[in-house]
């Protein structure tokens, strides 16, 4: 099923390193490897495709489909600054360390939005750095981010039981997210109700599991509604909130600040998108941010069902996870990354879902749905020196919603990164794992697929 030549090479990078404790201070961060989703982009669908989903007009983007927006680049620049402060606080990316050659290693997928995202993050992390962003020079898709399409990995093979489970899970989403889907149906029309069709790839087709039909359209539309809110926060916040579900709880201080932004009236000079005399058919397809966050549940549920499926996660996520693990042990084929204090891989939310599925990672995501990965989301893997040896600690990281929904520089300056610690497989009960155990677990995925099911369970 796999390209064993590739893993024969990687096997050399997975020689279990010596893990004896050094003379470093307790719990000192010595290396970080991050997988980051690209920043805020325009919809990947063309205006003509979107017009088929609804008779109402969609807001117009002034860039080509699927491109990083100017605001998206600005948000990533701010996120890079916050990340540098965070790592400097742990002694890893101090100004002195950044001035040293080779402290950063940045690898981006070939697409323009991922390359532009890497550039924006680098500008925030180290504006004076001469670090070169690495992009695959080969023809076709990058094998790390798209191993199936590139031919590095064969198409995922789904058993009869797995196919039945996936079909049942889509039916469960229809039931579980019924209110969100009903709202999207009222917004878009009958397209949401069209039959769902799973396309299981044929052997050696260089294709992955895909979905067509109403759930696919609803999931895509839900994400687009969020992207619109992040691109035009003032306009979207001027819309009336259409609450779909209510959860009674006392908001945290960060949530209270977010609510102030969400509930702030639009400035007098901001044209309202809900002014009369627009008829329903003339109103743009756009919602208030709080409504968009509730609708995003549909996108998250559909994406994780597909991308975390064991066969899909294994075929699409294993090469990237293998290389990242090799970097932590300083034994990967990427020598520059082995020596860097921070290695940053800029890809897609599907890459995050694949790797998270392989490791059984889950996170509560504040105002966002659990396990969601909005633009700029990161899976953070830190290597720490402790008196007991080297340990790996992981976290999910993103910008705060307050930062994502403001254009106020003062708010941005006061913002901090939203972080959630993650529980790694092979850990000792507190979420962290020794580097040896973590590496052994990843190796087990390359040779024993059932290890993935054990992680999932």
Secondary structure as UniProt FT lines:
FT   HELIX           4..13
FT   TURN            26..27
FT   STRAND          28..37
FT   HELIX           47..51
FT   TURN            52..53
FT   TURN            65..66
FT   HELIX           70..89
FT   TURN            90..91
FT   HELIX           95..99
FT   TURN            101..102
FT   STRAND          104..108
FT   HELIX           112..125
FT   TURN            127..128
FT   STRAND          133..135
FT   TURN            143..145
FT   HELIX           147..150
FT   HELIX           160..176
FT   HELIX           178..188
FT   HELIX           190..193
FT   STRAND          197..199
FT   TURN            203..204
FT   STRAND          210..212
FT   HELIX           214..231
FT   HELIX           233..237
FT   HELIX           253..263
FT   TURN            268..269
FT   TURN            273..274
FT   TURN            276..277
FT   HELIX           280..282
FT   HELIX           289..307
FT   HELIX           310..328
FT   TURN            329..330
FT   HELIX           335..339
FT   STRAND          342..347
FT   HELIX           349..359
FT   TURN            366..367
FT   TURN            370..371
FT   TURN            375..376
FT   STRAND          378..386
FT   TURN            387..388
FT   STRAND          389..399
FT   HELIX           401..404
FT   HELIX           409..414
FT   STRAND          417..422
FT   TURN            425..426
FT   STRAND          433..434
FT   HELIX           435..447
FT   HELIX           450..456
//
